[in-house]
Structures are given as C-alpha cells and as structure tokens.
Amino acid sequence: MAGVGKCMGIMTAAGFAFGAGATYYAKTKQGKAIMQQLETTAKNGKIPIGGMTKDGKMWDGEVTVDEAKKNLNKASKIMSLVTGAAAAIGTAFIAGVTLMLRGKVR
C-alpha cells in the first residue's frame, strides 16, 4: 500500500508543478505583452481607466504603471495556483484510476 501512496503523491506533485509552472510561464509572457501596450498608452506614468457602475453611471479613474504591473503579477500567481491545484486533482484521479484498473488498489 505504501507503493500506491508514493505513486499517487509523486503524480499529484508532478501534476501540480507542471500545471502551475506552465500557467505561470504563459501568464507572465501575456503580462509582458500587456505591460508593453499599457506603457505606450500611459500619460505621465498613469493609465486611464474607467467603466460603468451597476446603476449605469460612468466613472473615470487612473492607475499607475507600477500598480498595474503589480496587479498583473498577483493575478498570474493566483491563476497559476488555481490551475496547479486543478491539474494536481486531475492527475491524482487519473493515477488512481490507472492503479485501480491494474489491480494495485483493492
């Protein structure tokens, strides 16, 4: 039974590492492209933002380039952790089913 637990642990860790790593890599490349675009549209180090509230009123605002970069990095980290957890769960499920079908788990 220790072999099954060891196999499941290794596969789960590998699934988490690969899922989180691949997502973080993709998101940082995407974030760099977004930051290049934002830096070209920034005026005096500020990026104009705005939108519409739930009651239909328009609002205007601005955010600094550094703050936008920090927000993109935070979003990249959160997304990579969520994707890594989902990949770990999926990999553990597949490894468990594979071991069960091979008759290693009773």
ZIWOQUI-V389218 format. One line per field, one symbol per residue. ss: DSSP state (~ for helix, > for strand, _ for the rest). burial: # if it has 9 or more other C-alpha atoms within 8 Angstrom, else .. Layout:
ss->???
burial->???
//
This chain:
ss->_~~~~~~~~~~~~~~~~~~~~~~~~~~~~~~~~~~~~~~~~_>__>>>>>>>_____>>>>>>>~~~~~~~~~~~~~~~~~~~~~~~~~~~~~~~~~~~~~_____
burial->...#..###.##############..##..#...#..##..#...###.#.#.........####..##..##..##.##############..##..##......
//
